């Protein structure tokens, strides 16, 4: 992800979230994933919100020419719930992603979360590493 368009992408995605009645609490983009933390509007499912976020932001990225090749998100997403008492910690965690991922890759962290919470998964559905920039 290029820093010169990172802010524009985050603002665009924030607009998609908020235009669908959700409350954006934090967003941070990385070269191979993004973290989005929102208070959800119960009138829309998480899967519908993610379909819109991924589809609309892909169109935006391609229209703006942010990447050399056609951009698309990988299939799937991870969604986790948090209690009200965890909001500040989750916001700090999301805003600190660039520093955090210097120590642990996204894939390593994601697998650790799934294992810590005993979430069963099939390896073929785990996010794939980027081939090249």
N, CA, C and O atoms as a GROMACS GRO file, in nm:
protein
  532
    1UNK      N    1   0.085  -0.117   0.000
    1UNK     CA    2   0.000   0.000   0.000
    1UNK      C    3   0.090   0.123   0.000
    1UNK      O    4   0.182   0.135   0.080
    2UNK      N    5   0.061   0.212  -0.089
    2UNK     CA    6   0.140   0.333  -0.099
    2UNK      C    7   0.086   0.438  -0.002
    2UNK      O    8  -0.034   0.462   0.004
    3UNK      N    9   0.176   0.499   0.074
    3UNK     CA   10   0.134   0.597   0.173
    3UNK      C   11   0.059   0.715   0.112
    3UNK      O   12  -0.028   0.772   0.177
    4UNK      N   13   0.093   0.752  -0.013
    4UNK     CA   14   0.028   0.868  -0.073
    4UNK      C   15  -0.121   0.847  -0.098
    4UNK      O   16  -0.195   0.945  -0.110
    5UNK      N   17  -0.167   0.723  -0.107
    5UNK     CA   18  -0.311   0.702  -0.125
    5UNK      C   19  -0.377   0.629  -0.009
    5UNK      O   20  -0.498   0.606  -0.011
    6UNK      N   21  -0.300   0.593   0.090
    6UNK     CA   22  -0.354   0.522   0.206
    6UNK      C   23  -0.464   0.603   0.277
    6UNK      O   24  -0.569   0.549   0.310
    7UNK      N   25  -0.438   0.731   0.298
    7UNK     CA   26  -0.535   0.816   0.368
    7UNK      C   27  -0.665   0.828   0.287
    7UNK      O   28  -0.774   0.824   0.344
    8UNK      N   29  -0.653   0.843   0.157
    8UNK     CA   30  -0.771   0.853   0.071
    8UNK      C   31  -0.854   0.725   0.075
    8UNK      O   32  -0.977   0.730   0.080
    9UNK      N   33  -0.787   0.611   0.075
    9UNK     CA   34  -0.857   0.483   0.081
    9UNK      C   35  -0.929   0.468   0.215
    9UNK      O   36  -1.045   0.426   0.220
   10UNK      N   37  -0.860   0.502   0.323
   10UNK     CA   38  -0.923   0.490   0.455
   10UNK      C   39  -1.046   0.580   0.466
   10UNK      O   40  -1.148   0.539   0.522
   11UNK      N   41  -1.038   0.702   0.413
   11UNK     CA   42  -1.153   0.792   0.416
   11UNK      C   43  -1.266   0.738   0.331
   11UNK      O   44  -1.383   0.750   0.368
   12UNK      N   45  -1.234   0.679   0.217
   12UNK     CA   46  -1.336   0.623   0.130
   12UNK      C   47  -1.409   0.508   0.202
   12UNK      O   48  -1.532   0.503   0.203
   13UNK      N   49  -1.332   0.417   0.261
   13UNK     CA   50  -1.393   0.304   0.332
   13UNK      C   51  -1.474   0.353   0.451
   13UNK      O   52  -1.581   0.300   0.480
   14UNK      N   53  -1.424   0.455   0.522
   14UNK     CA   54  -1.500   0.513   0.633
   14UNK      C   55  -1.635   0.563   0.584
   14UNK      O   56  -1.736   0.546   0.653
   15UNK      N   57  -1.638   0.624   0.466
   15UNK     CA   58  -1.763   0.671   0.409
   15UNK      C   59  -1.860   0.557   0.380
   15UNK      O   60  -1.980   0.569   0.405
   16UNK      N   61  -1.809   0.446   0.327
   16UNK     CA   62  -1.894   0.330   0.299
   16UNK      C   63  -1.955   0.279   0.430
   16UNK      O   64  -2.075   0.252   0.437
   17UNK      N   65  -1.872   0.267   0.532
   17UNK     CA   66  -1.919   0.218   0.662
   17UNK      C   67  -2.027   0.310   0.718
   17UNK      O   68  -2.134   0.266   0.757
   18UNK      N   69  -1.996   0.439   0.722
   18UNK     CA   70  -2.089   0.535   0.783
   18UNK      C   71  -2.215   0.554   0.700
   18UNK      O   72  -2.323   0.573   0.757
   19UNK      N   73  -2.205   0.549   0.567
   19UNK     CA   74  -2.323   0.562   0.482
   19UNK      C   75  -2.418   0.444   0.495
   19UNK      O   76  -2.534   0.452   0.453
   20UNK      N   77  -2.371   0.336   0.554
   20UNK     CA   78  -2.455   0.219   0.579
   20UNK      C   79  -2.504   0.214   0.723
   20UNK      O   80  -2.556   0.112   0.767
   21UNK      N   81  -2.486   0.323   0.795
   21UNK     CA   82  -2.542   0.335   0.930
   21UNK      C   83  -2.459   0.275   1.041
   21UNK      O   84  -2.509   0.258   1.153
   22UNK      N   85  -2.334   0.244   1.014
   22UNK     CA   86  -2.246   0.190   1.117
   22UNK      C   87  -2.160   0.303   1.174
   22UNK      O   88  -2.144   0.407   1.110
   23UNK      N   89  -2.106   0.283   1.291
   23UNK     CA   90  -2.021   0.384   1.356
   23UNK      C   91  -1.875   0.338   1.347
   23UNK      O   92  -1.836   0.242   1.412
   24UNK      N   93  -1.796   0.408   1.267
   24UNK     CA   94  -1.655   0.372   1.253
   24UNK      C   95  -1.580   0.413   1.380
   24UNK      O   96  -1.586   0.528   1.423
   25UNK      N   97  -1.508   0.318   1.439
   25UNK     CA   98  -1.430   0.345   1.559
   25UNK      C   99  -1.281   0.354   1.528
   25UNK      O  100  -1.209   0.432   1.590
   26UNK      N  101  -1.234   0.274   1.432
   26UNK     CA  102  -1.092   0.279   1.393
   26UNK      C  103  -1.075   0.207   1.260
   26UNK      O  104  -1.148   0.113   1.227
   27UNK      N  105  -0.977   0.253   1.183
   27UNK     CA  106  -0.941   0.187   1.057
   27UNK      C  107  -0.791   0.204   1.038
   27UNK      O  108  -0.735   0.309   1.071
   28UNK      N  109  -0.728   0.102   0.985
   28UNK     CA  110  -0.586   0.111   0.951
   28UNK      C  111  -0.560   0.012   0.838
   28UNK      O  112  -0.606  -0.102   0.843
   29UNK      N  113  -0.488   0.057   0.738
   29UNK     CA  114  -0.458  -0.027   0.624
   29UNK      C  115  -0.312  -0.067   0.624
   29UNK      O  116  -0.224   0.010   0.662
   30UNK      N  117  -0.290  -0.189   0.581
   30UNK     CA  118  -0.156  -0.244   0.567
   30UNK      C  119  -0.141  -0.289   0.422
   30UNK      O  120  -0.241  -0.293   0.349
   31UNK      N  121  -0.020  -0.323   0.377
   31UNK     CA  122  -0.005  -0.364   0.237
   31UNK      C  123  -0.087  -0.487   0.198
   31UNK      O  124  -0.125  -0.502   0.082
   32UNK      N  125  -0.116  -0.575   0.295
   32UNK     CA  126  -0.185  -0.699   0.261
   32UNK      C  127  -0.317  -0.721   0.334
   32UNK      O  128  -0.377  -0.828   0.322
   33UNK      N  129  -0.363  -0.622   0.410
   33UNK     CA  130  -0.490  -0.636   0.481
   33UNK      C  131  -0.531  -0.502   0.541
   33UNK      O  132  -0.455  -0.405   0.538
   34UNK      N  133  -0.651  -0.499   0.596
   34UNK     CA  134  -0.690  -0.380   0.671
   34UNK      C  135  -0.764  -0.423   0.796
   34UNK      O  136  -0.822  -0.531   0.802
   35UNK      N  137  -0.761  -0.336   0.893
   35UNK     CA  138  -0.837  -0.355   1.017
   35UNK      C  139  -0.946  -0.249   1.019
   35UNK      O  140  -0.920  -0.131   0.996
   36UNK      N  141  -1.066  -0.293   1.046
   36UNK     CA  142  -1.182  -0.205   1.051
   36UNK      C  143  -1.256  -0.237   1.179
   36UNK      O  144  -1.294  -0.352   1.202
   37UNK      N  145  -1.279  -0.137   1.262
   37UNK     CA  146  -1.347  -0.156   1.390
   37UNK      C  147  -1.469  -0.065   1.390
   37UNK      O  148  -1.456   0.057   1.379
   38UNK      N  149  -1.586  -0.125   1.402
   38UNK     CA  150  -1.708  -0.046   1.391
   38UNK      C  151  -1.814  -0.095   1.488
   38UNK      O  152  -1.822  -0.213   1.521
   39UNK      N  153  -1.895   0.000   1.531
   39UNK     CA  154  -2.018  -0.033   1.601
   39UNK      C  155  -2.120  -0.063   1.492
   39UNK      O  156  -2.147   0.022   1.408
   40UNK      N  157  -2.176  -0.181   1.494
   40UNK     CA  158  -2.258  -0.227   1.382
   40UNK      C  159  -2.404  -0.184   1.392
   40UNK      O  160  -2.463  -0.183   1.500
   41UNK      N  161  -2.459  -0.149   1.277
   41UNK     CA  162  -2.600  -0.122   1.260
   41UNK      C  163  -2.669  -0.258   1.249
   41UNK      O  164  -2.639  -0.334   1.157
   42UNK      N  165  -2.759  -0.291   1.341
   42UNK     CA  166  -2.820  -0.424   1.338
   42UNK      C  167  -2.909  -0.450   1.216
   42UNK      O  168  -2.953  -0.563   1.194
   43UNK      N  169  -2.936  -0.346   1.137
   43UNK     CA  170  -3.019  -0.364   1.018
   43UNK      C  171  -2.941  -0.419   0.900
   43UNK      O  172  -2.999  -0.451   0.796
   44UNK      N  173  -2.808  -0.432   0.915
   44UNK     CA  174  -2.727  -0.484   0.805
   44UNK      C  175  -2.630  -0.589   0.860
   44UNK      O  176  -2.569  -0.568   0.965
   45UNK      N  177  -2.618  -0.700   0.791
   45UNK     CA  178  -2.528  -0.806   0.836
   45UNK      C  179  -2.381  -0.768   0.812
   45UNK      O  180  -2.350  -0.683   0.729
   46UNK      N  181  -2.295  -0.832   0.886
   46UNK     CA  182  -2.151  -0.811   0.868
   46UNK      C  183  -2.112  -0.853   0.726
   46UNK      O  184  -2.032  -0.785   0.661
   47UNK      N  185  -2.167  -0.963   0.678
   47UNK     CA  186  -2.130  -1.008   0.544
   47UNK      C  187  -2.172  -0.908   0.437
   47UNK      O  188  -2.099  -0.888   0.340
   48UNK      N  189  -2.287  -0.844   0.453
   48UNK     CA  190  -2.330  -0.742   0.356
   48UNK      C  191  -2.240  -0.619   0.364
   48UNK      O  192  -2.202  -0.564   0.261
   49UNK      N  193  -2.206  -0.577   0.484
   49UNK     CA  194  -2.115  -0.464   0.499
   49UNK      C  195  -1.981  -0.494   0.434
   49UNK      O  196  -1.927  -0.410   0.362
   50UNK      N  197  -1.926  -0.612   0.458
   50UNK     CA  198  -1.797  -0.646   0.399
   50UNK      C  199  -1.805  -0.657   0.248
   50UNK      O  200  -1.711  -0.619   0.178
   51UNK      N  201  -1.916  -0.707   0.195
   51UNK     CA  202  -1.934  -0.713   0.050
   51UNK      C  203  -1.926  -0.571  -0.008
   51UNK      O  204  -1.862  -0.549  -0.110
   52UNK      N  205  -1.993  -0.477   0.057
   52UNK     CA  206  -1.993  -0.338   0.009
   52UNK      C  207  -1.856  -0.273   0.027
   52UNK      O  208  -1.808  -0.205  -0.064
   53UNK      N  209  -1.793  -0.292   0.142
   53UNK     CA  210  -1.662  -0.231   0.167
   53UNK      C  211  -1.561  -0.282   0.064
   53UNK      O  212  -1.490  -0.203   0.002
   54UNK      N  213  -1.556  -0.412   0.045
   54UNK     CA  214  -1.458  -0.470  -0.048
   54UNK      C  215  -1.490  -0.434  -0.193
   54UNK      O  216  -1.400  -0.397  -0.268
   55UNK      N  217  -1.616  -0.446  -0.232
   55UNK     CA  218  -1.653  -0.416  -0.370
   55UNK      C  219  -1.636  -0.270  -0.405
   55UNK      O  220  -1.575  -0.236  -0.507
   56UNK      N  221  -1.690  -0.182  -0.320
   56UNK     CA  222  -1.681  -0.038  -0.349
   56UNK      C  223  -1.537   0.012  -0.343
   56UNK      O  224  -1.497   0.094  -0.426
   57UNK      N  225  -1.460  -0.036  -0.247
   57UNK     CA  226  -1.321   0.012  -0.236
   57UNK      C  227  -1.235  -0.042  -0.350
   57UNK      O  228  -1.143   0.025  -0.395
   58UNK      N  229  -1.265  -0.164  -0.398
   58UNK     CA  230  -1.192  -0.216  -0.515
   58UNK      C  231  -1.217  -0.128  -0.637
   58UNK      O  232  -1.124  -0.094  -0.710
   59UNK      N  233  -1.343  -0.092  -0.659
   59UNK     CA  234  -1.376  -0.004  -0.771
   59UNK      C  235  -1.305   0.130  -0.757
   59UNK      O  236  -1.252   0.183  -0.854
   60UNK      N  237  -1.303   0.184  -0.635
   60UNK     CA  238  -1.237   0.312  -0.608
   60UNK      C  239  -1.087   0.303  -0.637
   60UNK      O  240  -1.032   0.390  -0.704
   61UNK      N  241  -1.022   0.199  -0.587
   61UNK     CA  242  -0.878   0.182  -0.608
   61UNK      C  243  -0.847   0.171  -0.757
   61UNK      O  244  -0.752   0.233  -0.805
   62UNK      N  245  -0.926   0.094  -0.830
   62UNK     CA  246  -0.902   0.077  -0.974
   62UNK      C  247  -0.932   0.205  -1.052
   62UNK      O  248  -0.858   0.240  -1.144
   63UNK      N  249  -1.039   0.275  -1.016
   63UNK     CA  250  -1.075   0.400  -1.084
   63UNK      C  251  -0.966   0.505  -1.065
   63UNK      O  252  -0.934   0.580  -1.157
   64UNK      N  253  -0.910   0.511  -0.944
   64UNK     CA  254  -0.807   0.610  -0.912
   64UNK      C  255  -0.669   0.568  -0.961
   64UNK      O  256  -0.576   0.648  -0.960
   65UNK      N  257  -0.654   0.443  -1.005
   65UNK     CA  258  -0.525   0.396  -1.056
   65UNK      C  259  -0.417   0.384  -0.950
   65UNK      O  260  -0.300   0.413  -0.976
   66UNK      N  261  -0.456   0.341  -0.829
   66UNK     CA  262  -0.361   0.331  -0.718
   66UNK      C  263  -0.262   0.216  -0.735
   66UNK      O  264  -0.154   0.219  -0.676
   67UNK      N  265  -0.296   0.116  -0.816
   67UNK     CA  266  -0.207   0.001  -0.834
   67UNK      C  267  -0.176  -0.017  -0.983
   67UNK      O  268  -0.252   0.028  -1.070
   68UNK      N  269  -0.065  -0.083  -1.010
   68UNK     CA  270  -0.024  -0.108  -1.149
   68UNK      C  271  -0.118  -0.206  -1.218
   68UNK      O  272  -0.143  -0.195  -1.338
   69UNK      N  273  -0.168  -0.302  -1.141
   69UNK     CA  274  -0.257  -0.404  -1.196
   69UNK      C  275  -0.397  -0.386  -1.138
   69UNK      O  276  -0.418  -0.309  -1.044
   70UNK      N  277  -0.492  -0.460  -1.196
   70UNK     CA  278  -0.628  -0.455  -1.142
   70UNK      C  279  -0.624  -0.503  -0.997
   70UNK      O  280  -0.566  -0.607  -0.966
   71UNK      N  281  -0.687  -0.426  -0.910
   71UNK     CA  282  -0.689  -0.458  -0.767
   71UNK      C  283  -0.817  -0.532  -0.733
   71UNK      O  284  -0.924  -0.502  -0.785
   72UNK      N  285  -0.804  -0.630  -0.645
   72UNK     CA  286  -0.920  -0.696  -0.585
   72UNK      C  287  -0.878  -0.750  -0.450
   72UNK      O  288  -0.762  -0.786  -0.430
   73UNK      N  289  -0.972  -0.756  -0.357
   73UNK     CA  290  -0.946  -0.815  -0.226
   73UNK      C  291  -0.954  -0.966  -0.238
   73UNK      O  292  -1.023  -1.019  -0.325
   74UNK      N  293  -0.882  -1.035  -0.150
   74UNK     CA  294  -0.896  -1.180  -0.143
   74UNK      C  295  -1.037  -1.213  -0.093
   74UNK      O  296  -1.104  -1.129  -0.034
   75UNK      N  297  -1.079  -1.336  -0.119
   75UNK     CA  298  -1.209  -1.379  -0.067
   75UNK      C  299  -1.203  -1.385   0.085
   75UNK      O  300  -1.097  -1.408   0.144
   76UNK      N  301  -1.316  -1.366   0.145
   76UNK     CA  302  -1.328  -1.385   0.289
   76UNK      C  303  -1.288  -1.265   0.372
   76UNK      O  304  -1.241  -1.163   0.320
   77UNK      N  305  -1.307  -1.280   0.502
   77UNK     CA  306  -1.272  -1.178   0.600
   77UNK      C  307  -1.280  -1.244   0.737
   77UNK      O  308  -1.340  -1.351   0.752
   78UNK      N  309  -1.222  -1.181   0.834
   78UNK     CA  310  -1.235  -1.226   0.972
   78UNK      C  311  -1.315  -1.123   1.048
   78UNK      O  312  -1.293  -1.003   1.031
   79UNK      N  313  -1.408  -1.166   1.130
   79UNK     CA  314  -1.489  -1.074   1.210
   79UNK      C  315  -1.488  -1.123   1.354
   79UNK      O  316  -1.511  -1.240   1.382
   80UNK      N  317  -1.461  -1.031   1.444
   80UNK     CA  318  -1.452  -1.063   1.586
   80UNK      C  319  -1.532  -0.960   1.664
   80UNK      O  320  -1.535  -0.843   1.627
   81UNK      N  321  -1.596  -1.003   1.770
   81UNK     CA  322  -1.672  -0.910   1.855
   81UNK      C  323  -1.589  -0.875   1.978
   81UNK      O  324  -1.500  -0.949   2.020
   82UNK      N  325  -1.620  -0.762   2.033
   82UNK     CA  326  -1.552  -0.715   2.153
   82UNK      C  327  -1.654  -0.654   2.248
   82UNK      O  328  -1.759  -0.606   2.205
   83UNK      N  329  -1.623  -0.656   2.377
   83UNK     CA  330  -1.710  -0.592   2.474
   83UNK      C  331  -1.678  -0.442   2.480
   83UNK      O  332  -1.573  -0.399   2.434
   84UNK      N  333  -1.770  -0.366   2.535
   84UNK     CA  334  -1.752  -0.221   2.547
   84UNK      C  335  -1.622  -0.188   2.622
   84UNK      O  336  -1.555  -0.090   2.590
   85UNK      N  337  -1.588  -0.268   2.722
   85UNK     CA  338  -1.467  -0.240   2.802
   85UNK      C  339  -1.338  -0.257   2.722
   85UNK      O  340  -1.232  -0.211   2.766
   86UNK      N  341  -1.346  -0.323   2.607
   86UNK     CA  342  -1.227  -0.347   2.525
   86UNK      C  343  -1.208  -0.244   2.414
   86UNK      O  344  -1.108  -0.250   2.341
   87UNK      N  345  -1.300  -0.149   2.399
   87UNK     CA  346  -1.296  -0.056   2.286
   87UNK      C  347  -1.163   0.020   2.279
   87UNK      O  348  -1.100   0.021   2.173
   88UNK      N  349  -1.120   0.081   2.388
   88UNK     CA  350  -0.995   0.160   2.385
   88UNK      C  351  -0.876   0.074   2.345
   88UNK      O  352  -0.793   0.117   2.265
   89UNK      N  353  -0.867  -0.047   2.398
   89UNK     CA  354  -0.756  -0.136   2.366
   89UNK      C  355  -0.757  -0.178   2.220
   89UNK      O  356  -0.652  -0.186   2.157
   90UNK      N  357  -0.875  -0.204   2.165
   90UNK     CA  358  -0.885  -0.245   2.025
   90UNK      C  359  -0.848  -0.127   1.934
   90UNK      O  360  -0.778  -0.146   1.834
   91UNK      N  361  -0.894  -0.008   1.966
   91UNK     CA  362  -0.859   0.110   1.886
   91UNK      C  363  -0.708   0.129   1.885
   91UNK      O  364  -0.649   0.150   1.779
   92UNK      N  365  -0.644   0.121   2.001
   92UNK     CA  366  -0.498   0.136   2.009
   92UNK      C  367  -0.427   0.027   1.928
   92UNK      O  368  -0.330   0.054   1.858
   93UNK      N  369  -0.476  -0.095   1.940
   93UNK     CA  370  -0.420  -0.208   1.865
   93UNK      C  371  -0.426  -0.181   1.714
   93UNK      O  372  -0.328  -0.202   1.643
   94UNK      N  373  -0.540  -0.135   1.666
   94UNK     CA  374  -0.556  -0.109   1.523
   94UNK      C  375  -0.467   0.005   1.477
   94UNK      O  376  -0.405  -0.004   1.372
   95UNK      N  377  -0.461   0.111   1.553
   95UNK     CA  378  -0.380   0.226   1.512
   95UNK      C  379  -0.231   0.198   1.518
   95UNK      O  380  -0.152   0.271   1.459
   96UNK      N  381  -0.190   0.093   1.590
   96UNK     CA  382  -0.049   0.056   1.604
   96UNK      C  383  -0.007  -0.057   1.510
   96UNK      O  384   0.098  -0.118   1.532
   97UNK      N  385  -0.085  -0.086   1.408
   97UNK     CA  386  -0.058  -0.200   1.321
   97UNK      C  387   0.078  -0.197   1.252
   97UNK      O  388   0.145  -0.300   1.244
   98UNK      N  389   0.120  -0.084   1.204
   98UNK     CA  390   0.247  -0.077   1.131
   98UNK      C  391   0.364  -0.120   1.221
   98UNK      O  392   0.453  -0.192   1.176
   99UNK      N  393   0.362  -0.077   1.343
   99UNK     CA  394   0.466  -0.115   1.438
   99UNK      C  395   0.451  -0.263   1.477
   99UNK      O  396   0.550  -0.336   1.484
  100UNK      N  397   0.329  -0.304   1.501
  100UNK     CA  398   0.300  -0.441   1.544
  100UNK      C  399   0.347  -0.543   1.439
  100UNK      O  400   0.406  -0.645   1.473
  101UNK      N  401   0.321  -0.514   1.312
  101UNK     CA  402   0.354  -0.611   1.208
  101UNK      C  403   0.502  -0.611   1.170
  101UNK      O  404   0.542  -0.687   1.081
  102UNK      N  405   0.582  -0.530   1.233
  102UNK     CA  406   0.727  -0.542   1.218
  102UNK      C  407   0.775  -0.664   1.297
  102UNK      O  408   0.881  -0.720   1.267
  103UNK      N  409   0.696  -0.706   1.398
  103UNK     CA  410   0.733  -0.817   1.486
  103UNK      C  411   0.663  -0.948   1.449
  103UNK      O  412   0.716  -1.056   1.472
  104UNK      N  413   0.544  -0.938   1.392
  104UNK     CA  414   0.464  -1.056   1.362
  104UNK      C  415   0.383  -1.030   1.235
  104UNK      O  416   0.319  -0.925   1.221
  105UNK      N  417   0.386  -1.125   1.142
  105UNK     CA  418   0.310  -1.106   1.019
  105UNK      C  419   0.161  -1.116   1.048
  105UNK      O  420   0.119  -1.167   1.152
  106UNK      N  421   0.083  -1.066   0.955
  106UNK     CA  422  -0.062  -1.074   0.968
  106UNK      C  423  -0.107  -1.221   0.976
  106UNK      O  424  -0.188  -1.257   1.062
  107UNK      N  425  -0.054  -1.302   0.888
  107UNK     CA  426  -0.095  -1.444   0.885
  107UNK      C  427  -0.060  -1.512   1.017
  107UNK      O  428  -0.142  -1.588   1.071
  108UNK      N  429   0.058  -1.488   1.070
  108UNK     CA  430   0.097  -1.546   1.199
  108UNK      C  431   0.000  -1.502   1.309
  108UNK      O  432  -0.044  -1.582   1.391
  109UNK      N  433  -0.031  -1.374   1.310
  109UNK     CA  434  -0.120  -1.320   1.412
  109UNK      C  435  -0.261  -1.378   1.398
  109UNK      O  436  -0.324  -1.415   1.497
  110UNK      N  437  -0.310  -1.386   1.276
  110UNK     CA  438  -0.445  -1.436   1.253
  110UNK      C  439  -0.458  -1.581   1.298
  110UNK      O  440  -0.555  -1.618   1.365
  111UNK      N  441  -0.360  -1.663   1.262
  111UNK     CA  442  -0.361  -1.803   1.305
  111UNK      C  443  -0.353  -1.815   1.457
  111UNK      O  444  -0.417  -1.901   1.516
  112UNK      N  445  -0.274  -1.729   1.519
  112UNK     CA  446  -0.263  -1.729   1.665
  112UNK      C  447  -0.398  -1.697   1.729
  112UNK      O  448  -0.437  -1.761   1.827
  113UNK      N  449  -0.469  -1.599   1.676
  113UNK     CA  450  -0.602  -1.563   1.729
  113UNK      C  451  -0.698  -1.681   1.714
  113UNK      O  452  -0.768  -1.717   1.809
  114UNK      N  453  -0.700  -1.741   1.595
  114UNK     CA  454  -0.789  -1.856   1.574
  114UNK      C  455  -0.758  -1.969   1.671
  114UNK      O  456  -0.848  -2.030   1.727
  115UNK      N  457  -0.630  -1.997   1.690
  115UNK     CA  458  -0.590  -2.104   1.781
  115UNK      C  459  -0.619  -2.068   1.926
  115UNK      O  460  -0.667  -2.154   2.002
  116UNK      N  461  -0.591  -1.944   1.968
  116UNK     CA  462  -0.617  -1.901   2.106
  116UNK      C  463  -0.765  -1.915   2.144
  116UNK      O  464  -0.798  -1.948   2.258
  117UNK      N  465  -0.852  -1.890   2.047
  117UNK     CA  466  -0.996  -1.896   2.074
  117UNK      C  467  -1.060  -2.026   2.025
  117UNK      O  468  -1.182  -2.038   2.016
  118UNK      N  469  -0.975  -2.124   1.993
  118UNK     CA  470  -1.020  -2.258   1.952
  118UNK      C  471  -1.121  -2.252   1.836
  118UNK      O  472  -1.221  -2.324   1.836
  119UNK      N  473  -1.092  -2.165   1.740
  119UNK     CA  474  -1.176  -2.155   1.620
  119UNK      C  475  -1.126  -2.256   1.519
  119UNK      O  476  -1.009  -2.253   1.478
  120UNK      N  477  -1.214  -2.347   1.478
  120UNK     CA  478  -1.176  -2.445   1.377
  120UNK      C  479  -1.170  -2.377   1.241
  120UNK      O  480  -1.253  -2.291   1.211
  121UNK      N  481  -1.071  -2.414   1.160
  121UNK     CA  482  -1.058  -2.353   1.029
  121UNK      C  483  -0.990  -2.452   0.935
  121UNK      O  484  -0.923  -2.546   0.977
  122UNK      N  485  -1.011  -2.428   0.807
  122UNK     CA  486  -0.947  -2.506   0.703
  122UNK      C  487  -0.837  -2.418   0.644
  122UNK      O  488  -0.863  -2.305   0.605
  123UNK      N  489  -0.717  -2.468   0.638
  123UNK     CA  490  -0.600  -2.392   0.591
  123UNK      C  491  -0.624  -2.330   0.453
  123UNK      O  492  -0.570  -2.223   0.423
  124UNK      N  493  -0.703  -2.396   0.369
  124UNK     CA  494  -0.726  -2.343   0.234
  124UNK      C  495  -0.804  -2.213   0.236
  124UNK      O  496  -0.806  -2.141   0.136
  125UNK      N  497  -0.870  -2.180   0.348
  125UNK     CA  498  -0.946  -2.057   0.358
  125UNK      C  499  -0.870  -1.945   0.429
  125UNK      O  500  -0.923  -1.836   0.448
  126UNK      N  501  -0.747  -1.972   0.468
  126UNK     CA  502  -0.666  -1.869   0.536
  126UNK      C  503  -0.609  -1.776   0.430
  126UNK      O  504  -0.577  -1.817   0.319
  127UNK      N  505  -0.596  -1.650   0.467
  127UNK     CA  506  -0.545  -1.548   0.374
  127UNK      C  507  -0.412  -1.590   0.312
  127UNK      O  508  -0.326  -1.648   0.378
  128UNK      N  509  -0.398  -1.560   0.187
  128UNK     CA  510  -0.276  -1.593   0.114
  128UNK      C  511  -0.177  -1.477   0.120
  128UNK      O  512  -0.216  -1.360   0.121
  129UNK      N  513  -0.048  -1.510   0.123
  129UNK     CA  514   0.055  -1.407   0.122
  129UNK      C  515   0.057  -1.340  -0.016
  129UNK      O  516   0.024  -1.402  -0.117
  130UNK      N  517   0.096  -1.214  -0.018
  130UNK     CA  518   0.108  -1.142  -0.145
  130UNK      C  519   0.222  -1.202  -0.225
  130UNK      O  520   0.326  -1.238  -0.170
  131UNK      N  521   0.202  -1.212  -0.355
  131UNK     CA  522   0.306  -1.264  -0.442
  131UNK      C  523   0.413  -1.158  -0.467
  131UNK      O  524   0.532  -1.186  -0.457
  132UNK      N  525   0.370  -1.039  -0.500
  132UNK     CA  526   0.460  -0.926  -0.519
  132UNK      C  527   0.381  -0.798  -0.518
  132UNK      O  528   0.258  -0.801  -0.527
  133UNK      N  529   0.450  -0.685  -0.506
  133UNK     CA  530   0.383  -0.555  -0.497
  133UNK      C  531   0.337  -0.507  -0.625
  133UNK      O  532   0.279  -0.398  -0.632
   0.00000   0.00000   0.00000
